[in-house]
């Protein structure tokens, strides 16, 4: 039998939101300006939202309409939850399939080099940083995030809530000091011990932590980074003693991986979506302004729990929505907004708020964005003529002198295959950028990268980004972007098809 963390977990949870309200009458006086202001700033309790009364007749078309809204709203949250469930029974920090970091709640696990090209758990990984990962339940198990002294090295710890919104600013761009950062949930009420540098408050119990530590592509830097990586740790508050802890991440175990299904692991199964969504509704409270959305969705979930025909309609809606709503968002040209020369970019990565479209698009195409001030992601599926990038052709990407992505951190251009994963190649090279110490500039100071299946020749090979002989996409990462980029004053270069 497979270990429980590998088995598919199906949740059937019946959750009822009571909805009662005293309706105002025509004889009530107009509220004062102060009262109106208080009404705008005071949170509304879900119980104050008047939802659809139990037993109300719901036509199939209405159930399907609400189901489609619920699917695109809840898809990223169910995706995130199932990733967390997939590791919660691990015996300790280690490497799943020997390629990605995995740990049970209370900890993170770190890699010791770039993530392997064999990785198929998450789309669009980078090979600019060394990754860590861990999912937490910070109401019941608050954790200490340990930050070593990175000196001049770029680092950022992404901390994302159950909605995949980032919070808790830890990184070089925030001038974060070495120390111990306590991460607690919205319902935690313990005592903060002496020695804690800062307390970070999560809006949800479930939190994902993803340290990213920059590494260049030289053997010297790969060796130099190891002592720092060994100090990147997360552990339960109960283990905090005020002393910097270390772990030799090269000695952590490898865990068996679920069998590959081709492409990214399928974290959302449409047929099971509306069995799992009730747990999301219970665990993730509505943001202010979402109360009526929750009440509307909940009324349909309640009806489905009592009527198998309603449940069947929801299941059919989920299957159709996966194909019609979610699948097209995998394509980068359907993610974000145009930023010039055929590239697109979401301007609000990991600060999604009520932008359910962009949240779902990034969850489908490249899960776990950093916040905009931390990283700007820019991508394209097309060449300068608007044609799909295809490895049977050759392309060039030329940055004019001084026109590489404007950053205070680092930048890279990464190539992904049609599954948004790395494409195996003879150089074992999947990106070029700040990390690449052997790239060559042109006589005019420009930088031309050669994107093609075959070598452009020995004199150009340092600037060669190998492509598979099939459809592919290109992806610019700009870590710690300058204002020129965040304000839209920098335009990505054309992807020029070679003649």
C-alpha positions as CSV (number, residue, x, y, z in Angstrom):
1,X,0.0,0.0,0.0
2,X,1.2,3.5,-0.8
3,X,1.9,5.8,2.2
4,X,-1.0,8.0,3.0
5,X,0.6,11.2,1.8
6,X,0.6,9.7,-1.7
7,X,-3.0,8.6,-1.7
8,X,-5.8,10.8,-3.1
9,X,-7.7,12.5,-0.3
10,X,-11.4,13.2,-0.8
11,X,-13.1,15.4,1.6
12,X,-16.9,15.4,1.9
13,X,-17.7,18.1,4.4
14,X,-21.1,19.6,4.9
15,X,-20.8,23.2,6.1
16,X,-23.8,25.4,6.6
17,X,-23.5,29.2,6.9
18,X,-26.4,30.6,8.9
19,X,-27.8,33.7,7.2
20,X,-30.1,35.9,9.2
21,X,-30.6,39.7,9.1
22,X,-33.0,42.3,10.3
23,X,-34.1,44.2,7.2
24,X,-34.2,48.0,7.6
25,X,-37.6,49.7,7.4
26,X,-38.6,52.8,5.6
27,X,-39.1,54.6,8.9
28,X,-35.6,54.1,10.1
29,X,-33.6,57.4,10.2
30,X,-30.8,58.0,7.8
31,X,-27.4,57.0,9.3
32,X,-25.0,59.8,10.3
33,X,-21.8,60.4,8.4
34,X,-19.8,58.8,11.2
35,X,-22.1,55.7,11.2
36,X,-21.7,55.4,7.5
37,X,-18.0,55.5,7.8
38,X,-18.1,52.8,10.5
39,X,-20.3,50.7,8.3
40,X,-17.7,50.9,5.6
41,X,-14.8,49.9,7.7
42,X,-16.3,47.4,10.2
43,X,-16.1,43.8,9.0
44,X,-19.4,42.2,8.1
45,X,-20.0,38.8,9.7
46,X,-21.1,35.9,7.4
47,X,-24.1,35.4,9.6
48,X,-25.3,38.9,8.7
49,X,-25.4,38.1,5.0
50,X,-28.9,37.1,3.8
51,X,-28.3,34.1,1.5
52,X,-30.7,31.9,-0.5
53,X,-33.1,30.3,2.0
54,X,-32.8,26.5,2.4
55,X,-35.2,24.6,0.1
56,X,-35.5,27.3,-2.5
57,X,-35.9,25.8,-6.0
58,X,-32.7,26.0,-8.0
59,X,-32.9,25.5,-11.8
60,X,-30.1,23.4,-13.4
61,X,-28.9,26.5,-15.2
62,X,-28.6,28.5,-12.0
63,X,-26.7,25.7,-10.3
64,X,-24.3,25.5,-13.2
65,X,-23.9,29.3,-13.3
66,X,-22.9,29.4,-9.6
67,X,-20.8,26.3,-10.0
68,X,-18.7,28.0,-12.8
69,X,-18.1,31.0,-10.6
70,X,-17.1,28.8,-7.7
71,X,-14.8,26.7,-9.9
72,X,-12.7,29.6,-11.1
73,X,-12.7,31.2,-7.6
74,X,-11.9,28.0,-5.8
75,X,-9.5,26.3,-8.3
76,X,-6.3,28.0,-7.0
77,X,-7.3,27.3,-3.3
78,X,-8.1,23.6,-3.9
79,X,-4.8,23.3,-5.9
80,X,-2.8,24.8,-3.0
81,X,-4.7,22.7,-0.4
82,X,-4.0,19.4,-2.2
83,X,-0.3,20.2,-2.5
84,X,-0.3,20.7,1.3
85,X,-2.2,17.5,1.9
86,X,0.3,15.7,-0.3
87,X,3.2,16.3,2.1
88,X,1.5,16.4,5.5
89,X,2.3,12.7,6.4
90,X,6.0,12.9,5.5
91,X,8.2,11.7,8.3
92,X,10.4,14.8,8.2
93,X,12.1,17.2,5.8
94,X,13.6,15.6,2.6
95,X,13.2,15.4,-1.1
96,X,10.2,14.0,-2.9
97,X,11.3,11.9,-5.9
98,X,14.8,13.1,-4.9
99,X,14.1,16.3,-6.9
100,X,11.9,18.7,-4.9
101,X,11.9,19.8,-1.3
102,X,9.1,18.4,0.9
103,X,8.4,18.5,4.6
104,X,5.5,18.0,7.0
105,X,3.8,21.0,8.7
106,X,6.2,22.8,11.0
107,X,9.2,22.6,8.8
108,X,10.7,23.4,5.4
109,X,13.1,21.3,3.4
110,X,15.9,22.8,1.2
111,X,17.6,21.7,-1.9
112,X,21.4,22.2,-2.2
113,X,21.5,23.1,-5.9
114,X,19.2,24.2,-8.7
115,X,16.0,22.1,-9.0
116,X,16.4,19.2,-11.4
117,X,15.1,19.3,-15.0
118,X,13.2,16.0,-14.0
119,X,10.9,17.9,-11.7
120,X,7.2,17.6,-12.7
121,X,5.4,18.7,-9.5
122,X,5.1,22.4,-10.3
123,X,5.2,24.3,-13.6
124,X,7.7,27.0,-14.4
125,X,10.5,26.3,-11.8
126,X,13.6,28.5,-12.0
127,X,17.3,27.6,-12.2
128,X,18.5,30.9,-10.8
129,X,17.9,30.1,-7.1
130,X,18.1,27.2,-4.7
131,X,14.6,26.4,-3.5
132,X,13.1,25.4,-0.2
133,X,9.5,24.5,0.5
134,X,7.1,23.8,3.4
135,X,3.4,24.1,4.2
136,X,2.4,25.2,7.7
137,X,-0.7,25.2,9.9
138,X,0.1,28.3,11.9
139,X,-3.0,28.4,14.2
140,X,-2.1,25.1,15.8
141,X,1.6,25.1,15.1
142,X,3.2,28.5,14.8
143,X,6.7,28.4,13.3
144,X,10.0,30.2,13.6
145,X,11.5,31.3,10.3
146,X,15.3,31.4,10.7
147,X,17.1,34.0,8.5
148,X,20.9,33.7,8.4
149,X,23.3,36.5,7.4
150,X,23.3,36.3,3.6
151,X,25.8,39.2,3.2
152,X,25.5,40.5,-0.3
153,X,23.7,37.5,-1.7
154,X,20.1,37.9,-3.0
155,X,17.5,36.0,-1.1
156,X,13.7,36.1,-0.7
157,X,11.4,34.0,1.4
158,X,8.0,33.8,-0.2
159,X,5.2,33.4,2.4
160,X,1.8,32.8,0.8
161,X,-1.6,32.3,2.5
162,X,-4.3,29.8,1.5
163,X,-5.3,32.1,-1.4
164,X,-1.7,32.2,-2.7
165,X,-1.4,35.8,-1.8
166,X,2.0,36.8,-0.5
167,X,2.6,38.5,2.9
168,X,5.3,38.7,5.5
169,X,8.1,40.5,3.8
170,X,11.4,38.7,4.2
171,X,14.2,39.2,1.7
172,X,17.1,41.4,0.5
173,X,14.8,43.9,-1.1
174,X,13.3,44.5,2.3
175,X,16.7,44.8,4.0
176,X,15.7,41.9,6.3
177,X,18.1,41.5,9.2
178,X,19.4,38.0,10.2
179,X,17.3,36.6,13.0
180,X,14.2,34.7,14.0
181,X,10.8,35.6,12.6
182,X,7.7,34.1,14.3
183,X,4.8,33.2,11.9
184,X,1.4,32.9,13.6
185,X,-2.2,32.2,12.4
186,X,-5.2,34.5,12.8
187,X,-6.5,32.5,15.8
188,X,-3.2,32.0,17.7
189,X,-3.1,33.6,21.1
190,X,0.2,32.4,22.6
191,X,3.1,34.2,24.1
192,X,6.0,35.6,22.0
193,X,9.3,34.6,23.6
194,X,12.3,36.8,24.0
195,X,14.7,36.6,21.0
196,X,12.1,36.9,18.3
197,X,13.0,39.6,15.8
198,X,9.5,40.1,14.4
199,X,6.0,38.5,14.4
200,X,4.3,37.8,11.1
201,X,0.6,37.4,11.1
202,X,-1.0,35.2,8.5
203,X,-4.7,35.8,7.5
204,X,-5.2,32.1,7.1
205,X,-4.2,29.0,9.0
206,X,-2.6,27.3,5.9
207,X,0.6,29.0,4.8
208,X,3.2,28.0,2.2
209,X,6.9,29.1,2.7
210,X,9.3,29.0,-0.2
211,X,12.8,30.3,0.4
212,X,14.7,31.2,-2.8
213,X,18.5,31.9,-2.5
214,X,20.3,33.2,-5.6
215,X,23.2,31.1,-7.0
216,X,25.3,31.7,-10.1
217,X,26.3,28.9,-12.4
218,X,29.9,28.4,-11.2
219,X,31.2,25.6,-9.1
220,X,32.8,28.1,-6.8
221,X,29.4,29.7,-5.9
222,X,27.8,26.3,-5.6
223,X,30.3,25.5,-2.9
224,X,30.1,28.9,-1.2
225,X,26.3,28.8,-0.8
226,X,26.2,25.6,1.1
227,X,26.9,26.9,4.7
228,X,24.1,29.5,4.2
229,X,21.6,26.9,2.9
230,X,22.3,24.8,6.0
231,X,21.0,27.7,8.1
232,X,17.8,28.3,6.2
233,X,15.4,26.6,8.5
234,X,11.8,26.7,9.7
235,X,10.7,24.8,12.9
236,X,7.9,24.9,15.4
237,X,7.9,27.6,18.1
238,X,8.2,24.8,20.7
239,X,11.7,24.1,19.4
240,X,12.9,27.7,19.6
241,X,15.8,28.3,22.0
242,X,17.2,31.6,20.6
243,X,20.2,29.8,18.9
244,X,20.8,29.6,15.2
245,X,20.2,26.0,14.1
246,X,21.7,24.2,11.2
247,X,20.8,21.2,9.0
248,X,23.0,19.4,6.5
249,X,20.5,19.3,3.7
250,X,22.6,17.0,1.6
251,X,22.0,14.3,4.2
252,X,18.2,14.5,4.3
253,X,16.3,11.5,2.9
254,X,14.7,11.0,-0.5
255,X,11.0,10.0,-0.5
256,X,9.3,8.0,-3.3
257,X,7.2,10.1,-5.7
258,X,3.7,9.4,-7.0
259,X,3.9,8.0,-10.6
260,X,4.2,10.6,-13.3
261,X,1.1,11.3,-15.4
262,X,2.9,13.5,-18.0
263,X,3.2,17.2,-17.4
264,X,2.6,18.7,-14.0
265,X,1.0,16.6,-11.3
266,X,-2.8,17.0,-11.4
267,X,-3.6,18.8,-8.2
268,X,-7.2,19.6,-9.1
269,X,-9.5,16.7,-10.2
270,X,-12.7,18.2,-11.5
271,X,-14.9,15.2,-10.5
272,X,-13.7,15.7,-6.9
273,X,-13.7,19.5,-6.8
274,X,-17.1,20.0,-5.2
275,X,-16.3,17.4,-2.5
276,X,-13.1,19.3,-1.6
277,X,-14.5,22.9,-1.9
278,X,-16.5,22.8,1.4
279,X,-13.3,22.3,3.4
280,X,-11.9,25.5,1.7
281,X,-15.1,27.4,2.7
282,X,-14.6,26.3,6.3
283,X,-10.8,26.9,6.5
284,X,-10.5,30.2,4.5
285,X,-12.7,33.0,5.8
286,X,-14.1,35.5,3.3
287,X,-12.2,38.7,2.7
288,X,-14.2,41.8,3.4
289,X,-16.5,42.1,0.4
290,X,-16.6,38.3,-0.3
291,X,-19.3,37.5,2.2
292,X,-22.2,37.4,-0.3
293,X,-20.1,35.3,-2.7
294,X,-19.5,32.8,0.1
295,X,-23.2,32.8,1.0
296,X,-24.2,32.2,-2.7
297,X,-21.8,29.4,-3.2
298,X,-22.6,27.8,0.2
299,X,-26.4,27.8,-0.6
300,X,-25.7,25.6,-3.7
301,X,-23.3,23.3,-1.8
302,X,-26.0,22.9,0.8
303,X,-28.5,22.0,-1.9
304,X,-26.1,19.5,-3.4
305,X,-25.6,17.8,0.0
306,X,-29.4,17.1,0.1
307,X,-30.1,16.5,-3.6
308,X,-28.0,14.1,-5.7
309,X,-29.3,15.7,-8.9
310,X,-27.9,19.1,-7.8
311,X,-24.6,17.3,-7.0
312,X,-24.5,15.7,-10.4
313,X,-25.0,19.1,-12.1
314,X,-22.1,20.6,-10.1
315,X,-19.8,17.7,-11.0
316,X,-20.7,18.1,-14.7
317,X,-20.1,21.8,-14.4
318,X,-16.7,21.2,-12.9
319,X,-15.7,18.9,-15.7
320,X,-16.9,21.5,-18.3
321,X,-15.3,24.4,-16.5
322,X,-11.9,22.7,-16.3
323,X,-12.0,22.4,-20.1
324,X,-13.6,25.7,-21.0
325,X,-12.4,28.1,-18.2
326,X,-9.2,26.8,-16.7
327,X,-7.4,24.9,-19.5
328,X,-7.1,28.1,-21.8
329,X,-5.4,29.9,-18.9
330,X,-2.4,27.6,-19.2
331,X,-1.3,29.5,-22.3
332,X,0.7,32.5,-21.3
333,X,-1.0,34.8,-23.9
334,X,-4.1,34.4,-21.7
335,X,-2.3,35.4,-18.5
336,X,-1.8,39.0,-17.5
337,X,-1.9,42.0,-19.8
338,X,0.2,42.8,-22.9
339,X,3.5,44.6,-22.1
340,X,4.9,44.9,-25.7
341,X,6.4,42.8,-28.4
342,X,4.1,39.8,-27.8
343,X,4.9,39.4,-24.1
344,X,2.3,39.4,-21.3
345,X,2.7,39.9,-17.5
346,X,0.3,40.1,-14.5
347,X,0.9,43.3,-12.7
348,X,-0.5,42.1,-9.4
349,X,1.3,38.7,-8.9
350,X,0.6,37.2,-5.4
351,X,-1.4,40.3,-4.5
352,X,-4.5,39.0,-6.2
353,X,-7.2,40.4,-4.0
354,X,-10.5,40.1,-5.9
355,X,-8.8,39.4,-9.2
356,X,-10.0,35.8,-9.5
357,X,-9.0,35.6,-13.2
358,X,-5.3,36.3,-12.7
359,X,-5.1,34.2,-9.6
360,X,-6.5,31.2,-11.5
361,X,-4.4,31.9,-14.6
362,X,-1.1,31.9,-12.6
363,X,-2.2,28.9,-10.6
364,X,-2.8,27.0,-13.8
365,X,0.2,28.2,-15.8
366,X,2.9,28.9,-13.2
367,X,1.9,28.4,-9.6
368,X,3.3,30.5,-6.8
369,X,4.3,33.9,-8.0
370,X,6.2,36.3,-5.8
371,X,4.7,39.7,-5.0
372,X,5.2,42.4,-7.7
373,X,7.8,44.3,-5.8
374,X,9.8,41.1,-5.3
375,X,9.6,39.6,-8.9
376,X,8.1,40.6,-12.2
377,X,7.2,37.7,-14.4
378,X,7.0,38.3,-18.2
379,X,6.2,35.5,-20.7
380,X,5.4,34.8,-24.3
381,X,4.3,31.9,-26.5
382,X,4.9,33.8,-29.7
383,X,7.6,35.2,-32.0
384,X,7.6,38.8,-33.3
385,X,5.2,37.8,-36.1
386,X,2.7,36.4,-33.6
387,X,3.4,32.7,-34.4
388,X,3.8,30.0,-31.8
389,X,7.4,29.4,-30.8
390,X,8.5,26.1,-32.3
391,X,11.8,24.3,-31.9
392,X,11.9,23.3,-35.6
393,X,12.8,27.0,-36.1
394,X,15.6,29.2,-34.7
395,X,15.2,32.5,-32.9
396,X,17.2,35.3,-31.4
397,X,16.4,37.5,-28.5
398,X,18.5,40.7,-28.5
399,X,18.8,43.1,-25.6
400,X,20.2,46.4,-26.7
401,X,23.2,47.8,-24.7
402,X,22.0,48.6,-21.2
403,X,18.5,47.2,-21.9
404,X,18.6,43.9,-20.1
405,X,15.7,43.8,-17.5
406,X,16.2,46.6,-15.0
407,X,16.7,45.0,-11.6
408,X,18.4,45.4,-8.3
409,X,18.4,41.6,-7.9
410,X,18.8,39.4,-10.9
411,X,17.1,38.5,-14.2
412,X,16.9,35.5,-16.4
413,X,15.3,34.1,-19.6
414,X,14.0,30.6,-19.1
415,X,12.7,28.2,-21.8
416,X,9.9,25.8,-21.0
417,X,8.4,23.0,-23.1
418,X,4.8,22.7,-24.0
419,X,4.1,21.4,-20.5
420,X,5.8,24.5,-18.9
421,X,8.5,22.2,-17.6
422,X,12.2,22.0,-18.5
423,X,13.2,20.4,-21.8
424,X,16.1,18.0,-21.5
425,X,19.1,19.1,-23.6
426,X,22.8,18.3,-24.2
427,X,24.0,21.3,-22.2
428,X,21.7,20.7,-19.2
429,X,21.0,24.4,-19.6
430,X,17.5,25.8,-19.1
431,X,18.0,29.5,-18.6
432,X,20.4,32.4,-19.2
433,X,20.8,35.6,-17.3
434,X,22.6,37.2,-14.4
435,X,23.8,33.8,-13.1
436,X,25.5,33.0,-16.5
437,X,29.1,34.1,-16.2
438,X,30.2,33.0,-19.7
439,X,27.7,34.9,-21.8
440,X,29.3,37.2,-24.4
441,X,28.3,40.7,-25.5
442,X,28.3,42.0,-29.0
443,X,30.8,44.6,-30.2
444,X,28.1,47.3,-29.7
445,X,27.4,46.1,-26.1
446,X,24.2,44.3,-27.0
447,X,23.4,40.8,-25.7
448,X,22.0,38.3,-28.2
449,X,20.6,35.0,-27.0
450,X,20.2,32.1,-29.5
451,X,17.0,30.1,-28.9
452,X,17.1,26.9,-31.0
453,X,17.4,23.2,-31.0
454,X,20.9,22.9,-32.5
455,X,24.1,24.6,-31.5
456,X,24.6,28.0,-33.1
457,X,28.3,27.2,-33.2
458,X,31.2,27.2,-30.7
459,X,31.7,30.9,-30.7
460,X,28.0,31.5,-29.8
461,X,27.3,28.5,-27.6
462,X,27.7,30.5,-24.4
463,X,24.6,32.4,-25.4
464,X,22.7,29.4,-26.6
465,X,19.4,28.5,-24.9
466,X,18.6,25.0,-26.2
467,X,15.0,24.4,-27.4
468,X,13.0,21.2,-27.9
469,X,11.8,20.4,-31.5
470,X,8.2,21.2,-30.5
471,X,6.2,24.1,-29.2
472,X,7.8,26.0,-26.3
473,X,7.5,29.3,-24.3
474,X,9.9,31.9,-23.0
475,X,9.8,33.4,-19.6
476,X,11.6,36.5,-18.2
477,X,12.1,36.7,-14.4
478,X,13.1,40.1,-13.0
479,X,13.8,39.7,-9.3
480,X,13.7,43.0,-7.3
481,X,12.6,45.0,-10.3
482,X,13.4,48.6,-10.7
483,X,10.7,51.3,-11.1
484,X,11.5,51.4,-14.8
485,X,10.1,47.9,-15.1
486,X,7.2,48.1,-12.6
487,X,6.0,51.3,-14.1
488,X,5.9,49.9,-17.6
489,X,8.7,52.0,-19.0
490,X,10.8,48.9,-20.1
491,X,9.7,46.8,-23.0
492,X,10.8,43.2,-23.5
493,X,12.7,42.6,-26.7
494,X,11.2,40.9,-29.8
495,X,11.7,37.2,-30.2
496,X,13.0,37.2,-33.8
497,X,12.6,34.2,-36.0
498,X,15.9,33.5,-37.9
499,X,15.7,33.4,-41.7
